[in-house]
Amino acid sequence: MLDDQSRQFFQNWYKSNLGDSLLQLELREITSELDSAVGYYLVSQSPLRDFSLKNHRLRESILIAPVLEFGAPGNTIVARASELPFEADGVDVHVFHHTLDISATPHDDLREAARTLLPSGKLVIIGFNPWSLWGCRRLFSKKVKAPWCGHFIAHQRLEDWLKVAGLTLESKRFVFYEPPLQSSKWRSRFAWIDKMFRPLKLPFSGVYVMTATKQVRRFIPLKPRWSGARVRVPPLSKPTAKEMKE
């Protein structure tokens, strides 16, 4: 379940200049992942109250929230991330937008999302990268404001969690190499960092985008090998001369 205070911190932070710039980039990355997705149900989780995903081909979009907040969209469902009100194998795409970063039970949330996914269903995870300038900034913060109050889960550890949950990593991208500066003027001066590192795809960006699919093993029924009944037949022996006379 998301921490209510951290959730409010993130909602305020995403209204800032830096937060809004990052959000627009994250929405473009998620839209790119949803471009090839088709089906019925898209489930999203985010610290934002109104996290709307558009330009996708899924019929129903559902937003999971731990509490009902004023101004929440009509497609919001109040539920715990570790106890989703969905049947197994029923969701086509599930999106984690920084919810693992501020969740008290990230392992349980991940396993629950895997349970609800259809076979070959897609899971998209947006998270903060601790091995970045953002991670360095977090080390020197008091961790009482967003986004520094988040966990910043390493992508290597998250890959292990995906395997345990029965998910297969399909792609991993690193985005937003710019330093975490609120001033757009100062960020423009460091724009060369993003231009230089983005083509190299080095794992030192502020945010990573991971996509995994649910793989289900299919067992091929084998024809049973029935062993035929064996009848023991005593060996035939030649009749003796006495038996022939009789």
C-alpha positions as CSV (number, residue, x, y, z in Angstrom):
1,M,0.0,0.0,0.0
2,L,1.3,3.4,-0.9
3,D,2.4,5.7,1.9
4,D,-0.1,8.6,2.0
5,Q,2.4,11.2,2.9
6,S,4.9,10.1,0.2
7,R,2.0,10.1,-2.2
8,Q,1.2,13.7,-1.4
9,F,4.9,14.7,-1.7
10,F,5.0,13.2,-5.2
11,Q,1.8,15.0,-6.3
12,N,3.2,18.3,-5.2
13,W,6.6,17.6,-6.8
14,Y,5.2,16.7,-10.2
15,K,3.7,20.2,-10.4
16,S,7.2,21.7,-10.3
17,N,9.2,22.5,-13.3
18,L,11.5,19.5,-13.0
19,G,8.7,17.1,-12.1
20,D,6.5,18.2,-15.1
21,S,9.4,17.8,-17.5
22,L,10.1,14.3,-16.2
23,L,6.4,13.4,-16.3
24,Q,6.0,14.4,-20.0
25,L,9.0,12.2,-20.9
26,E,7.6,9.3,-18.8
27,L,4.2,9.6,-20.5
28,R,5.8,9.4,-23.9
29,E,7.8,6.4,-22.9
30,I,4.7,4.6,-21.6
31,T,2.8,5.5,-24.7
32,S,5.5,4.0,-26.8
33,E,5.3,0.7,-24.8
34,L,1.5,0.7,-25.2
35,D,1.7,1.2,-29.0
36,S,1.8,-2.5,-29.7
37,A,-0.6,-3.6,-26.9
38,V,-4.1,-4.7,-27.7
39,G,-6.8,-6.2,-25.5
40,Y,-9.4,-5.2,-22.9
41,Y,-7.9,-4.1,-19.6
42,L,-5.1,-1.6,-18.8
43,V,-4.4,-1.2,-15.1
44,S,-2.2,1.7,-13.9
45,Q,-0.8,2.6,-10.5
46,S,0.8,5.9,-9.8
47,P,1.3,8.4,-6.9
48,L,-0.5,10.9,-9.0
49,R,-4.2,11.4,-8.4
50,D,-5.1,11.8,-12.1
51,F,-2.7,9.6,-14.0
52,S,-4.3,9.4,-17.5
53,L,-2.9,7.3,-20.3
54,K,-4.1,8.0,-23.7
55,N,-3.5,6.9,-27.3
56,H,-3.7,3.2,-26.6
57,R,-5.8,0.4,-28.1
58,L,-7.0,-1.2,-24.9
59,R,-10.8,-0.9,-24.3
60,E,-10.8,-0.3,-20.5
61,S,-8.4,1.8,-18.4
62,I,-8.4,1.4,-14.7
63,L,-6.4,3.5,-12.1
64,I,-5.7,1.9,-8.7
65,A,-5.5,4.2,-5.7
66,P,-5.0,3.4,-2.0
67,V,-7.5,6.0,-1.0
68,L,-10.3,7.9,-2.7
69,E,-9.1,11.5,-3.2
70,F,-11.0,14.6,-4.2
71,G,-10.8,15.1,-8.0
72,A,-10.0,11.5,-8.8
73,P,-11.2,10.4,-12.3
74,G,-14.2,8.1,-12.6
75,N,-12.1,5.1,-13.6
76,T,-10.4,5.0,-10.1
77,I,-10.7,1.9,-8.0
78,V,-9.7,2.0,-4.3
79,A,-7.6,-1.1,-3.5
80,R,-4.4,-2.3,-2.0
81,A,-1.7,-2.8,-4.6
82,S,-0.9,-6.2,-2.9
83,E,-4.6,-7.2,-3.0
84,L,-6.1,-6.3,-6.3
85,P,-9.8,-7.0,-6.9
86,F,-9.1,-8.8,-10.2
87,E,-9.3,-12.5,-11.1
88,A,-6.1,-14.3,-12.1
89,D,-5.1,-14.1,-15.8
90,G,-7.4,-11.2,-16.6
91,V,-5.3,-8.0,-17.2
92,D,-3.6,-7.3,-20.5
93,V,-1.2,-4.5,-19.4
94,H,-0.2,-3.3,-16.0
95,V,1.7,-0.1,-15.4
96,F,3.8,0.7,-12.3
97,H,4.6,4.5,-12.4
98,H,7.0,4.9,-9.5
99,T,4.6,3.0,-7.2
100,L,7.3,0.4,-6.3
101,D,9.5,3.4,-5.3
102,I,7.2,4.4,-2.5
103,S,5.5,1.1,-1.7
104,A,5.9,-0.5,1.7
105,T,5.5,-4.0,0.1
106,P,7.1,-3.8,-3.4
107,H,7.6,-7.6,-3.6
108,D,4.0,-8.3,-2.8
109,D,2.8,-5.6,-5.3
110,L,4.9,-7.2,-8.0
111,R,3.7,-10.7,-7.4
112,E,0.1,-9.5,-7.3
113,A,0.4,-7.7,-10.6
114,A,1.9,-10.9,-12.1
115,R,-1.0,-12.9,-10.8
116,T,-3.6,-10.7,-12.5
117,L,-1.7,-10.6,-15.9
118,L,-2.9,-12.7,-18.8
119,P,-0.4,-15.2,-20.3
120,S,1.9,-13.0,-22.5
121,G,0.5,-10.0,-20.6
122,K,2.8,-6.9,-20.3
123,L,4.1,-5.2,-17.2
124,V,5.6,-1.7,-17.6
125,I,7.7,-0.3,-14.7
126,I,8.9,3.2,-14.3
127,G,11.4,3.7,-11.5
128,F,14.2,6.0,-10.3
129,N,17.7,4.7,-10.9
130,P,20.0,4.9,-7.8
131,W,23.1,4.7,-10.0
132,S,22.7,8.2,-11.4
133,L,23.1,11.8,-10.6
134,W,19.6,11.5,-9.1
135,G,20.8,8.7,-6.8
136,C,23.8,10.8,-5.7
137,R,21.4,13.7,-4.9
138,R,19.3,11.4,-2.8
139,L,22.3,10.3,-0.7
140,F,22.7,13.9,0.5
141,S,19.0,14.6,1.1
142,K,16.9,14.2,4.2
143,K,14.5,11.9,2.3
144,V,11.5,13.9,3.5
145,K,10.5,15.3,0.1
146,A,9.8,13.8,-3.3
147,P,11.4,12.2,-5.1
148,W,14.1,11.6,-2.5
149,C,11.7,9.9,-0.1
150,G,11.4,7.0,-2.6
151,H,13.3,3.7,-2.4
152,F,15.2,4.1,-5.7
153,I,15.3,0.3,-6.4
154,A,18.2,-0.8,-8.5
155,H,17.2,-2.3,-11.9
156,Q,19.4,-5.4,-11.2
157,R,17.5,-6.2,-8.1
158,L,14.2,-5.6,-9.9
159,E,15.2,-8.1,-12.5
160,D,15.6,-10.7,-9.9
161,W,12.2,-9.9,-8.5
162,L,10.7,-10.3,-11.9
163,K,12.1,-13.8,-12.3
164,V,10.7,-14.8,-8.9
165,A,7.3,-13.5,-9.9
166,G,7.3,-15.6,-13.1
167,L,7.9,-12.6,-15.4
168,T,10.4,-12.4,-18.3
169,L,12.3,-9.1,-18.9
170,E,11.7,-8.0,-22.5
171,S,13.3,-4.6,-22.6
172,K,15.1,-2.0,-20.4
173,R,15.7,1.6,-21.3
174,F,17.4,4.4,-19.5
175,V,16.0,7.9,-19.9
176,F,16.6,11.5,-18.5
177,Y,20.3,11.9,-18.0
178,E,19.9,15.5,-17.0
179,P,20.8,16.5,-13.4
180,P,17.9,17.0,-11.0
181,L,17.8,20.8,-11.2
182,Q,14.6,22.7,-10.8
183,S,15.7,25.7,-12.9
184,S,15.0,25.1,-16.6
185,K,17.8,27.6,-17.4
186,W,20.4,25.5,-15.6
187,R,19.0,22.2,-17.0
188,S,19.4,23.7,-20.5
189,R,23.1,24.3,-19.8
190,F,23.5,20.6,-19.0
191,A,21.4,19.4,-21.9
192,W,24.6,18.1,-23.5
193,I,24.8,15.4,-20.9
194,D,21.5,13.9,-22.1
195,K,22.5,14.2,-25.8
196,M,25.8,12.5,-25.2
197,F,24.7,9.6,-23.0
198,R,21.2,8.8,-24.4
199,P,22.6,7.3,-27.7
200,L,25.1,5.2,-25.6
201,K,22.3,3.8,-23.5
202,L,24.4,3.7,-20.4
203,P,22.7,2.6,-17.2
204,F,23.3,6.0,-15.4
205,S,20.1,7.9,-16.2
206,G,17.8,9.2,-13.6
207,V,14.9,6.9,-14.6
208,Y,14.6,3.5,-16.1
209,V,11.7,1.9,-18.1
210,M,11.4,-1.9,-17.8
211,T,9.0,-4.1,-19.7
212,A,8.3,-7.7,-18.8
213,T,5.9,-10.3,-19.9
214,K,4.2,-13.2,-18.2
215,Q,5.4,-16.5,-19.5
216,V,3.3,-19.6,-18.8
217,R,4.9,-23.0,-19.3
218,R,2.8,-25.2,-21.6
219,F,2.9,-28.9,-20.9
220,I,2.4,-31.2,-23.9
221,P,0.4,-34.3,-22.9
222,L,2.3,-37.5,-23.6
223,K,0.5,-40.6,-24.7
224,P,0.8,-43.2,-21.8
225,R,2.7,-46.3,-22.5
226,W,0.4,-49.1,-21.7
227,S,2.4,-52.3,-20.9
228,G,0.6,-55.4,-22.2
229,A,-0.2,-58.2,-19.9
230,R,2.3,-61.0,-20.2
231,V,1.2,-64.6,-19.8
232,R,3.8,-67.1,-18.8
233,V,3.6,-70.1,-21.0
234,P,5.5,-73.2,-19.7
235,P,8.0,-74.6,-22.2
236,L,6.7,-77.6,-24.4
237,S,8.5,-80.8,-23.8
238,K,8.6,-83.9,-25.9
239,P,6.4,-86.9,-24.7
240,T,8.2,-89.8,-23.3
241,A,7.9,-93.4,-24.7
242,K,5.7,-94.4,-21.8
243,E,3.3,-91.6,-22.4
244,M,3.0,-92.5,-26.1
245,K,2.1,-96.2,-25.3
246,E,-0.6,-95.1,-23.0
